[in-house]
């Protein structure tokens, strides 16, 4: 195919959609994935290079294997796609504008080191173009309200679970006379909980691209078997960790933290896989909508997702983390509160449990807000003075600004794409 054919009026929207989809995936990596990896890097469980490698493997695997054959064209159903049935060009321009707007806001937030929600960014963008193209009555404001509610539910639930996990860890292990022995005994149970949490949500959701779909009972049984095997392996692996007396003289819990560092690497892998499987839709959902509308003139609530889209999303996420994720990792890992592997593990496990339970109960939560809430929870477990109030306040303001900023940018980009393409 020559260049002239590639940029023909028929193919130009698809080409621009692929570019905007990659831009959005890159921005997700720079902000959302950096946020997910930040606790591990800040706690010292992983170096920046190791975090990038973990994300490269597990984010891509989650996006590629569990990203889904079909995705929602309009996230969270906040617009009725039937309103575009006679005017697919409006949907095309709106989706392009939404991707550009959400990615640009994520770029700004990443530059400032603010961990913001990619889902809220794309939702705000879709609200903006929907109001501009169809009028404010076309927006499902009730659903927007439930998303706003997640500003409270996400960090609150994540913080509660993380606080509880860290406090029980303190009581059962860290404050004990023989913390190393207690940690080795408790470690396999932690391994079981982590693996069970991620396996259950993954298997119950179904490995659609592998054409595997399980009932809840099947997913539960397989999760128990996999987690049990992992716990046995964890038992022998953790037993090999030896006490470092020299390190313990400088820091009483140095040897114990080695065990939690190993556990935190596992939770980092689990969070990366879950994130890749879920949030890649924020990039490829609008992309799939544009391709469907441009190629076939079809405007629907669901659109097929060929493997090249999942690959594009997975690669973009990894490159975003590698090239620009360090600012958000520094904020989450070092600036909110001081993290150790045991604290980081509690924050990540608390967030993972929250996301699984909330998804099952239909409670709207944000991965980003939940993880930040987990970090706040382990900070509060040490007293409110352990938190940097200025940093926390800045993050909260960036969350509030996400929806309206995404909407405003989307209206601007919507009219730009409309002028360029039609």
C-alpha positions as CSV (number, residue, x, y, z in Angstrom):
1,X,0.0,0.0,0.0
2,X,1.5,3.4,-1.0
3,X,1.5,6.5,1.1
4,X,-1.2,8.2,-0.9
5,X,-3.6,5.2,-0.4
6,X,-2.7,5.0,3.3
7,X,-3.7,8.7,3.9
8,X,-6.8,8.6,1.6
9,X,-10.0,10.1,3.0
10,X,-11.3,6.6,3.7
11,X,-8.3,5.4,5.6
12,X,-7.3,8.7,7.3
13,X,-9.7,8.4,10.3
14,X,-8.4,4.9,10.9
15,X,-4.8,6.0,10.7
16,X,-5.4,8.9,13.1
17,X,-7.3,6.7,15.4
18,X,-4.4,4.3,15.6
19,X,-2.0,7.2,16.4
20,X,-4.4,8.6,19.0
21,X,-4.9,5.1,20.5
22,X,-1.2,4.7,20.8
23,X,-0.9,8.2,22.3
24,X,-3.5,7.3,24.9
25,X,-1.8,3.9,25.7
26,X,1.5,5.7,26.1
27,X,-0.1,8.2,28.5
28,X,-1.7,5.3,30.5
29,X,1.7,3.8,30.9
30,X,3.2,7.1,31.9
31,X,0.6,7.7,34.6
32,X,-1.6,4.8,35.6
33,X,1.1,2.0,35.3
34,X,3.7,4.2,36.9
35,X,1.2,4.7,39.8
36,X,0.8,0.9,40.1
37,X,4.6,0.3,40.1
38,X,5.4,3.3,42.3
39,X,4.8,1.5,45.6
40,X,7.2,-1.3,44.6
41,X,9.9,1.2,43.5
42,X,9.4,3.5,46.5
43,X,9.6,0.6,48.9
44,X,12.8,-0.7,47.3
45,X,11.3,-4.0,46.3
46,X,12.1,-3.2,42.6
47,X,14.4,-0.9,40.9
48,X,13.0,1.4,38.2
49,X,14.5,-0.9,35.5
50,X,13.0,-4.0,37.2
51,X,9.6,-2.3,37.4
52,X,9.7,-1.5,33.7
53,X,10.5,-5.2,33.0
54,X,7.7,-6.4,35.2
55,X,5.3,-4.0,33.6
56,X,6.5,-4.9,30.1
57,X,5.7,-8.6,30.7
58,X,2.6,-8.5,32.8
59,X,0.9,-5.4,31.5
60,X,1.3,-6.6,27.9
61,X,0.2,-10.1,28.9
62,X,-2.9,-8.8,30.6
63,X,-3.8,-6.5,27.7
64,X,-3.1,-9.1,25.0
65,X,-4.6,-12.2,26.7
66,X,-7.5,-10.8,28.7
67,X,-8.1,-7.5,27.0
68,X,-11.1,-9.1,25.3
69,X,-12.3,-9.8,21.8
70,X,-15.1,-7.2,22.2
71,X,-15.0,-3.8,24.0
72,X,-17.4,-1.1,25.0
73,X,-17.2,1.7,22.4
74,X,-18.2,4.3,24.9
75,X,-16.9,3.8,28.4
76,X,-19.4,3.3,31.2
77,X,-22.4,3.8,28.9
78,X,-22.5,7.6,29.5
79,X,-23.7,8.3,26.0
80,X,-26.3,6.5,23.9
81,X,-24.5,5.3,20.8
82,X,-27.9,5.1,18.9
83,X,-27.8,8.9,18.8
84,X,-24.9,8.6,16.3
85,X,-26.5,6.0,14.0
86,X,-27.2,8.5,11.3
87,X,-24.0,10.5,11.7
88,X,-21.1,8.2,12.2
89,X,-18.7,11.0,11.4
90,X,-19.7,12.7,14.7
91,X,-18.7,9.6,16.6
92,X,-15.4,9.3,14.8
93,X,-14.5,12.9,15.5
94,X,-15.7,12.6,19.1
95,X,-13.7,9.4,19.8
96,X,-10.6,10.9,18.2
97,X,-11.1,14.1,20.3
98,X,-11.6,12.0,23.4
99,X,-8.4,10.1,23.0
100,X,-6.4,13.2,22.3
101,X,-8.0,15.1,25.2
102,X,-7.6,12.3,27.8
103,X,-4.0,11.5,26.7
104,X,-3.1,15.2,26.8
105,X,-4.4,15.6,30.3
106,X,-2.6,12.5,31.4
107,X,0.6,13.9,29.9
108,X,0.2,17.1,31.8
109,X,-0.6,15.2,35.0
110,X,2.5,12.9,34.5
111,X,4.7,15.9,33.9
112,X,3.6,17.3,37.3
113,X,3.8,13.9,39.0
114,X,0.1,13.7,39.7
115,X,-1.4,10.1,39.8
116,X,-4.8,10.6,38.1
117,X,-7.4,8.1,36.8
118,X,-7.2,7.2,33.1
119,X,-10.8,6.0,33.2
120,X,-12.0,9.3,34.6
121,X,-9.9,11.1,32.0
122,X,-11.6,9.3,29.1
123,X,-15.0,9.5,30.7
124,X,-14.7,13.3,31.1
125,X,-13.6,13.6,27.5
126,X,-16.6,11.6,26.2
127,X,-18.9,13.8,28.4
128,X,-17.4,16.9,26.8
129,X,-17.7,15.8,23.2
130,X,-21.1,14.3,23.8
131,X,-22.4,17.6,25.2
132,X,-20.9,19.5,22.3
133,X,-22.1,17.2,19.6
134,X,-25.5,16.1,20.9
135,X,-26.4,18.5,23.7
136,X,-26.1,18.1,27.5
137,X,-29.3,16.0,27.6
138,X,-27.5,13.3,25.7
139,X,-25.2,12.6,28.7
140,X,-26.3,10.0,31.3
141,X,-25.6,12.3,34.2
142,X,-26.6,9.6,36.7
143,X,-23.8,7.4,35.6
144,X,-21.4,10.3,35.7
145,X,-22.5,10.8,39.3
146,X,-21.6,7.3,40.2
147,X,-18.1,7.9,38.8
148,X,-17.8,11.0,40.9
149,X,-18.8,9.0,43.9
150,X,-15.8,6.7,43.2
151,X,-13.6,9.7,44.2
152,X,-14.6,8.8,47.8
153,X,-15.3,5.1,47.6
154,X,-12.0,4.1,45.9
155,X,-9.4,5.7,48.2
156,X,-11.6,5.0,51.3
157,X,-12.0,1.2,50.6
158,X,-8.4,0.8,49.5
159,X,-7.2,2.7,52.5
160,X,-9.3,0.6,54.9
161,X,-8.1,-2.7,53.5
162,X,-4.4,-1.6,53.4
163,X,-4.7,-0.1,57.0
164,X,-6.1,-3.4,58.2
165,X,-3.5,-5.6,56.4
166,X,-0.6,-3.5,57.7
167,X,-1.9,-3.4,61.3
168,X,-2.4,-7.1,61.4
169,X,1.1,-7.6,59.9
170,X,2.5,-5.3,62.6
171,X,0.7,-7.2,65.4
172,X,1.3,-10.7,64.1
173,X,4.8,-10.3,62.7
174,X,6.7,-7.0,63.1
175,X,6.0,-6.5,66.8
176,X,6.7,-10.1,67.7
177,X,9.9,-11.3,69.5
178,X,10.9,-13.4,66.5
179,X,9.6,-11.5,63.5
180,X,11.6,-13.5,60.9
181,X,10.2,-16.8,62.0
182,X,6.7,-15.4,62.0
183,X,7.1,-13.9,58.6
184,X,8.3,-17.2,57.1
185,X,5.2,-18.9,58.5
186,X,2.8,-16.2,57.4
187,X,4.4,-15.8,54.0
188,X,2.7,-18.8,52.2
189,X,-0.7,-17.6,53.4
190,X,0.0,-14.2,51.9
191,X,1.1,-15.9,48.7
192,X,-2.2,-17.8,48.6
193,X,-4.3,-14.7,49.1
194,X,-2.5,-12.7,46.4
195,X,-2.7,-15.5,43.8
196,X,-6.3,-16.4,44.7
197,X,-7.4,-12.7,44.3
198,X,-5.8,-12.3,40.9
199,X,-6.7,-15.8,39.6
200,X,-10.3,-15.5,40.6
201,X,-11.0,-12.2,38.8
202,X,-9.0,-13.3,35.8
203,X,-10.5,-16.7,35.4
204,X,-14.1,-15.5,36.2
205,X,-13.7,-12.7,33.6
206,X,-12.5,-15.3,31.2
207,X,-9.5,-15.6,28.9
208,X,-11.6,-14.6,25.9
209,X,-8.7,-14.3,23.5
210,X,-7.8,-17.9,24.3
211,X,-11.4,-18.9,24.0
212,X,-11.6,-20.0,27.6
213,X,-14.7,-19.0,29.6
214,X,-15.3,-20.4,33.1
215,X,-18.3,-20.4,35.5
216,X,-17.8,-18.9,38.9
217,X,-17.5,-22.4,40.4
218,X,-14.9,-23.5,37.9
219,X,-12.9,-20.2,38.4
220,X,-13.1,-20.6,42.2
221,X,-11.8,-24.2,42.1
222,X,-9.0,-23.4,39.7
223,X,-8.0,-20.4,41.7
224,X,-7.8,-22.5,44.9
225,X,-5.6,-25.1,43.1
226,X,-3.3,-22.6,41.5
227,X,-3.0,-20.5,44.7
228,X,-2.4,-23.7,46.8
229,X,0.5,-24.7,44.5
230,X,1.9,-21.2,44.7
231,X,1.7,-21.2,48.5
232,X,3.7,-24.5,48.6
233,X,6.4,-23.0,46.2
234,X,6.4,-19.8,48.3
235,X,7.0,-21.8,51.5
236,X,10.2,-23.3,50.1
237,X,11.3,-20.1,48.5
238,X,10.9,-18.0,51.6
239,X,12.5,-20.6,53.8
240,X,15.8,-20.0,51.8
241,X,16.0,-16.3,52.9
242,X,18.5,-16.0,55.7
243,X,18.9,-13.5,58.5
244,X,21.4,-10.7,57.8
245,X,22.7,-9.8,61.2
246,X,24.8,-6.9,60.0
247,X,21.8,-5.4,58.2
248,X,19.6,-6.0,61.3
249,X,21.9,-4.0,63.5
250,X,21.4,-0.9,61.3
251,X,17.7,-1.6,60.8
252,X,15.9,-4.1,63.1
253,X,13.5,-5.4,60.4
254,X,16.0,-5.5,57.5
255,X,15.8,-9.3,57.2
256,X,12.1,-9.4,57.6
257,X,11.6,-6.8,54.9
258,X,13.4,-9.1,52.5
259,X,10.5,-11.5,52.8
260,X,8.0,-8.8,52.2
261,X,10.1,-7.5,49.2
262,X,9.6,-10.9,47.6
263,X,5.9,-10.8,48.3
264,X,5.6,-7.3,47.0
265,X,7.2,-8.3,43.7
266,X,4.4,-10.8,43.3
267,X,1.7,-8.3,44.1
268,X,3.3,-5.9,41.6
269,X,3.1,-8.6,38.9
270,X,-0.6,-9.3,39.9
271,X,-1.5,-5.6,39.8
272,X,0.3,-5.1,36.5
273,X,-1.6,-8.0,34.9
274,X,-5.0,-6.9,36.2
275,X,-4.3,-3.3,35.1
276,X,-3.3,-4.4,31.6
277,X,-6.4,-6.5,31.2
278,X,-8.8,-3.8,32.3
279,X,-7.5,-0.3,31.5
280,X,-6.2,-1.1,28.0
281,X,-9.9,-0.6,27.1
282,X,-9.5,3.1,27.8
283,X,-7.2,3.3,24.7
284,X,-8.7,0.6,22.4
285,X,-12.4,1.1,23.1
286,X,-12.5,4.5,21.3
287,X,-10.1,3.2,18.7
288,X,-12.4,0.2,18.0
289,X,-15.4,2.5,17.7
290,X,-13.6,4.7,15.1
291,X,-12.4,1.7,13.0
292,X,-15.9,0.1,13.0
293,X,-17.6,3.4,12.0
294,X,-15.0,4.3,9.4
295,X,-14.8,0.9,7.7
296,X,-18.4,-0.3,7.9
297,X,-20.4,2.7,8.9
298,X,-21.5,0.7,12.0
299,X,-22.2,2.5,15.2
300,X,-22.8,0.1,18.1
301,X,-22.3,-0.2,21.9
302,X,-19.7,-2.9,21.3
303,X,-17.0,-3.3,18.7
304,X,-14.6,-6.1,17.8
305,X,-11.0,-5.8,18.9
306,X,-8.5,-7.4,16.5
307,X,-5.2,-8.5,18.0
308,X,-3.3,-5.6,16.4
309,X,-5.3,-3.2,18.6
310,X,-4.4,-5.2,21.8
311,X,-0.8,-5.3,20.7
312,X,-0.8,-1.5,20.0
313,X,-2.3,-0.9,23.5
314,X,0.1,-3.2,25.3
315,X,3.2,-1.8,23.5
316,X,2.1,1.8,24.1
317,X,1.6,1.2,27.8
318,X,5.1,-0.2,28.3
319,X,6.8,2.5,26.3
320,X,4.9,5.2,28.3
321,X,6.1,3.7,31.6
322,X,9.7,3.4,30.4
323,X,10.0,6.9,28.9
324,X,7.9,9.1,31.3
325,X,6.7,7.1,34.3
326,X,9.4,8.1,36.7
327,X,7.7,11.3,37.9
328,X,4.5,9.6,39.1
329,X,6.4,6.7,40.5
330,X,8.4,9.1,42.6
331,X,5.2,10.8,43.9
332,X,3.4,7.6,44.9
333,X,6.5,5.7,46.1
334,X,8.3,8.4,48.0
335,X,6.4,11.7,48.5
336,X,3.1,10.7,50.1
337,X,4.6,8.6,52.9
338,X,7.8,6.6,53.5
339,X,7.4,3.1,52.2
340,X,9.1,-0.2,53.1
341,X,8.3,-3.5,51.5
342,X,5.9,-4.5,54.2
343,X,4.0,-1.2,53.8
344,X,4.1,-1.4,50.1
345,X,2.9,-4.9,50.1
346,X,-0.1,-4.0,52.4
347,X,-1.0,-1.1,50.1
348,X,-0.9,-3.2,46.9
349,X,-2.7,-6.1,48.4
350,X,-5.4,-3.8,49.9
351,X,-5.9,-2.2,46.5
352,X,-6.1,-5.6,44.7
353,X,-8.7,-6.9,47.2
354,X,-10.7,-3.7,47.0
355,X,-10.8,-3.9,43.2
356,X,-11.9,-7.5,43.1
357,X,-14.7,-7.0,45.7
358,X,-15.9,-3.8,44.2
359,X,-16.0,-5.3,40.7
360,X,-18.1,-8.2,42.0
361,X,-20.5,-5.9,43.8
362,X,-20.8,-3.4,41.0
363,X,-19.2,-0.5,43.1
364,X,-17.5,2.0,40.9
365,X,-13.8,2.3,41.8
366,X,-10.7,3.7,40.2
367,X,-7.5,1.6,40.2
368,X,-5.4,4.8,40.6
369,X,-7.5,6.2,43.5
370,X,-7.6,2.8,45.2
371,X,-3.8,2.4,45.1
372,X,-3.2,5.9,46.4
373,X,-5.8,5.2,49.1
374,X,-3.8,2.1,50.0
375,X,-0.6,4.1,50.4
376,X,-2.6,6.6,52.5
377,X,-3.9,3.7,54.6
378,X,-0.5,2.3,55.5
379,X,0.7,5.9,56.2
380,X,-2.2,6.5,58.6
381,X,-1.4,3.2,60.4
382,X,1.8,5.0,61.6
383,X,0.0,8.2,62.5
384,X,-1.3,11.1,60.4
385,X,2.1,12.8,60.8
386,X,3.6,10.1,58.5
387,X,1.7,11.6,55.6
388,X,2.7,14.7,53.6
389,X,-0.5,16.7,53.7
390,X,0.6,19.1,50.9
391,X,1.2,16.3,48.5
392,X,-2.1,14.6,49.4
393,X,-4.0,17.9,48.9
394,X,-2.4,18.4,45.5
395,X,-3.3,14.9,44.4
396,X,-6.9,15.4,45.6
397,X,-7.2,18.6,43.6
398,X,-5.9,16.8,40.4
399,X,-8.6,14.2,40.8
400,X,-11.3,16.8,41.0
401,X,-9.9,18.6,37.9
402,X,-9.7,15.4,35.8
403,X,-13.3,15.2,34.6
404,X,-13.9,18.9,33.7
405,X,-10.4,19.3,32.2
406,X,-10.9,16.2,30.0
407,X,-14.3,17.5,29.0
408,X,-13.0,21.0,28.0
409,X,-10.0,19.6,26.0
410,X,-12.3,17.1,24.3
411,X,-14.6,19.9,23.0
412,X,-11.6,21.7,21.6
413,X,-10.2,18.5,19.9
414,X,-13.6,17.5,18.6
415,X,-14.0,20.6,16.6
416,X,-10.4,20.4,15.3
417,X,-10.9,16.8,14.0
418,X,-14.2,17.8,12.6
419,X,-12.6,20.6,10.6
420,X,-9.7,18.4,9.4
421,X,-11.7,15.3,8.4
422,X,-15.1,16.6,7.4
